[in-house]
């Protein structure tokens, strides 16, 4: 859930108040906004600082951890390891002129990494400074949950290749006296070893460990368990270390100060955002994601009569916010749900779906809705 929109309860709290209450509300809102900006700024600062360091070495070959991948670098940044939950593979890349490790050595290093616990791995992550993740599973078990402790990952095949990346030695391009621009770029050779793992039915296999909590939350909020699992698949490929610089954390990519705060206020009666630590706890993350989908379904979009139309809108709103969904149907393109609902209720579910996938403001959300709806049937077995 990557929307940066403020949840509706923040916007609506100020309605119907006395002057004194309104003044108190405005003070609280200003403090709340400041806390949000400070939290986001600290995470983004770490993200940008590390990104800049990596780009000095890797340039076009630089990568950072995101929703689907966990990326780690050696201390001197000469070696990169990418655990890709979406492609079901491990990639090790080495700047060829700085490291002479053999292919076998690189494979062993990668397999040693994924056999560490998720908690241990996260403690070394420069983007997660101060975030304590208590998860004793190994990263290998997150990739392939059926593995027993200490059991090696079954390798499908290994590919070795040499590629080039363009590394930039200066963070900012400098303008020369003759008005030409120099960024001191150079091409570097990279040795890449790709370890491909067994990917047959991998999403369903990963989903099995989350079935009980997904079923519990689906029953609690009258949701479809298959929808919850499909959202997890699209949001993170079931990567327990999923993070993005919005910032959003965990399996269902919860933004602490929007969806997280909304759920805490409406469901758990707490006037505070959940911590990053809490959102990296898989059960808690699923609880927050399920509760937020329920809020969208039963509160913001409750007046949409057809359950399938309401589901399509809720899935899209999970990614982009209910206001952007409303703008697709509002006669004037405004983010007002009440007026939009009147139009939605005149359309068939298929017409609602087509309007969303063709007219939502962001391509990411248009594709998101298609991916989630396509993933649902495999979890309805």
N, C-alpha and C positions, 0 to 999 in steps of 0.2 A: 504494500500500500504506500505509494510514493507521493501522494498529493500533498502539496504544501499549503493548501487552503486551510483557513481557520475553521474549525467545526462550528456548526450552526448554534450550539449552545452558547458560545462566546458572543456571537452576534446578537442573539436573542435575549440574553440575560438583562440587557439594558432597557428592554421594553417595559412599560407600565410601572416605572419606579418614580418615587418622589424625588424632589431635587436633591435632598440629602443622600438618599439611596443611590441616585445617579452619580453623585460626586464620589461616593465610596466605591462604586462599581468602576468608574473611570480610573481611580487610583489603583485598584486591584488589577484592572486590565493592563495598565501601563507596566506594573511590576511583573505581571505574567509574561507580557511581550518581551520585556528585558531579559527575563530568565531564559526564555526560548532562544532569543538571539545569542545570548552568552553561551548556551549549551551548543547550539549549532556552530557558532563561530569557533569554539575550541576544537570541535571535531574536524571542521573544515580546514582549520589552520594546520592541524597535524597531517591531514590528507594532502593538502597542497604542498607542504614542506617536504614530505616524503616523496611525493610525485615529482617534484622538481629535482631532488637528488637522484632519483632513478633515471629521469630523462637525460641527465648529464652523461650517464653511462650507456643507456640503451636507446635513447631517442625514439625512433619509430617502433622499436621493439619493446617499449616499456609497457608494463601491465601492473594493475593493482587489484587487490581482492574486490570482488563485487558479489552480486546475488548468487551467481552460479559457480564461481571459481574462488579457490583460496590460493593466493600467490605469496610466496616467500622468497627473499633474496639472502644470499650470503652476506656476511658483515662488510666485505669489500665491494659488494654489488656486482661481482663478476659472474655470479651464477644465479639463475632463477629457476624456481620449481613451481609449476602450476598444476593444481589438482582441480580438474574440470568435472563438475558434477553433471553438467549438461551433456558433454560429449563422452563421458565415462572414460576418461583417459588421464594420464599423468605426463606432463611435458617437462623435461629438464633442458635448459638452454645455458650454454657456457660461452663466454667471450673467448674465442679460440686462441687468441694471442696471449691470454692471461691465465689459462688453465689447461693442463694437459691430462686431465683425468680420462681414464678409459671409459668406454661405453658400459662395461660391467660395473665399474666403480660408481658411475652416475646412477645406474639402476639401483644398486645397493643403497646409496644415499637416499634416493627417493622412497624406497620401500621402508627404510628405517624411519623416515619422517612420518609416513602415514601410519606407522605402528605406534606412534606416540599418542597419548590421550589428547582429546580436543582441548581440555583445560590447559595442558602443558603447552600445546602449540599456540593457543591464544595469548598466553602470558608473554610470548616473544614477539607478538604482533605490534609493530610501531603505531598502528592506527587504533589499537585498543588499549592504550596506556591507561591504567587505573581501572580497567573493567575486568572483574574476576568472573571467569566462566567455570562453573563446577560441573563438568561433564567428563565422566571417566571412560566413556567409549573411546576407542581409537578412531582416527580419521578413516582408517581402512574399513571399520565396521559401519561408519556412516555412509561410505561409498557402497559397501556390500554388506548389509545387516546380517546375513546368514553366517558370516565368518565367526569362528570361535576365537577367543583371545589367544594371540600368539600365532594364529594361522596366517600363512602368507596369502597375499592377493593372487588369485589366478590370472596370469597374464595371457591375453589372447594373442597378441603379437607385438613386436617392437620395430620401430622404424627409426633409422639414423640418417640424418641429412645435414648438409651445410647450407646456411642461409646468410644473408647480409642484413644488417640494420644500419640506419643512419643515426649516429649519435651526435648530439649537440653539446659542445663543451661549455658554452656560456648560456646562462638562463635567459638572457634578454639579448636580442640581436642588436649590434652596435652600428651606428651610422659613421662611415668613414668621411674623411675630409673632402673626398670627391663626390659625396652624396650617395655612394653605393652602400649597400647594406651587407654586413658580414656576420654570420652566426657561427663561424668556426666549426662547421659540421664536417664529420668524417664518416666514412663507411667502415663498419667493423664486421668481421666474419664471426659467425655464431654456429657452434655445433649444437644441433637439436636432437634429442632422443625422445621419441614419443612411445609411451607404454600404453597400449590399448587393452582395456579390461573387458570382461564379459558383460555385454550390455543388454542381454535378452530380458525383456520385461522388467528393466531395472527400476523404473518408477514405481510399478506395483510392488516390487520387492521392498523398496525403501519405505513405501507407504504403510506396509504391514505393521511396523513398530508404532505408528501413530494412529492406527485404527481405533484402539480403545478410547483415547482421549477425544478423537474426532467424533466418535459415536456418542460419547457422553455429552459433548457440547452441542451436537446436532439435536439430540433429544431435549436438552435443556432449553434451547432457543427455537425449537421447531424448524430446524434447517435440514438440508440434505447433506449427509456425510460426504457423499461423492463430490459435492460442490466445494466443500472445505478442502478436501484432498487435492482436487484439481487446481484450486487457488494456490495451495502450497507448491505444487509441481511447477506452475508457471512463475510464481514469485521467486522461488529459490532452487528448484530442482532437488528439494529436500536437503540442501546444504545447511548444516547446523551453525556454520560460521558466516552465513550470508549477511552482508552489510553493504550499504550504499551511502554516498556522501550527502544524501538529503538532509539529515541522516535517517536511515531506516535499518532495523535490525531483525534477524531471526528468520525462521521458516516462512512466516506470513508477512515479512517486511513491514513491521509496525513502526510508524513515525511516533516517537514518544510524545511530542507536544501537540499532535493533532489527533490521530486515531487513538493513541494511548491515553491521552488526557480525556478525550470524549468518553471512552469506556470507563475509566476510573471514576469520572464524575457521575455518569448516568447509571452505571451498573454497580460499581463497588463503593460508591459514595465517598470517594477520596478526592480532595481538591489538590491533586498533584499528578505530575506525569510519572509513568513507570520508569525505572532506571534501565540503563542498557543491560545490566546484569540480569534483571528480571526478564527482559525480552529475549535474552539468549537462553533462558530455560525453556526447553521445548514445550512442556505442558503449559506454562504460563503464556508463551507466545501464541499457542493455538487457542487458549482461552480468550486472549485479547482480540485475535483475528476473528474468532467466531462471534464474540460479543459485538464487535464493530459491524460485521456483516448483518447481524440481527438488528442493530440500531438503524442501519440503512433500510433494511427490509420492513421493519415494523414501525418505524417512526418517520423518517424523512420521506420514504417512498410508499408509505402505508396506504395512500389513497389510490394507488394504481390497482385496478380491480383484478386483472388477469394475472394469476401467479407466475406464469411464464414470462410475461412482459415485465413484471416486477423483478423477477430474477435477472433478466438481461440488464435491466437498469442498475440493479444492486451490484452486479459484477463489475460493470463499467465504473460505477461510483466508487467502488473499493479502490480502484486505481487512480481515478482523477477527481473524485469529489462529486457530490450530488448536484452542485451548481452547474458544473460543466455538462452533466447529463441533461439537466433541465434546459440548458441553452439550445440543445438540438431540437427541442419540440416547442419551445416558447415562440409565440407569433412574432416577437421582436428580437429573438435571440438572447433574451435576458436570462439570468440565472435564478429564476423564480420558479420554484417547484409547483406551487398551487396552480398557476396558469398552464404550466407544461403538462401536468397530470390530465387536465381536461382533454388535451390533444391525444395523449398516450391512450386514454381510455376509448378513443374512437378508432384506434388502429388494432389490427390483429397482431399477435406476438411476432409473426414473421415480418410484418411491416415495421414493428418497433426495432427488431434486430437489424434489419437492413438500413434503417435510418441511422442507427448507432454506428454500425461499421462503416458507413459512408460519410457521416457528417460530424462525428465527434471531433472536437477541436484538435486533438493530438493523435498523430499516427500511432504512437506507442499504445494508446488506449484502444484504438480501433483493432490493432493486432492482438492486444491483451484479451479483449472480449472473445475474439475468434479462437484463441489458443485455449482459454479456460473452457469454453463450451465444447470444444473438440475433445478435451481431456476428460470431461465428466463421465462419459459412458464406460470407460475402462474401470472406474471405481464403483460402478453400480452392479457389478457381478455379485 
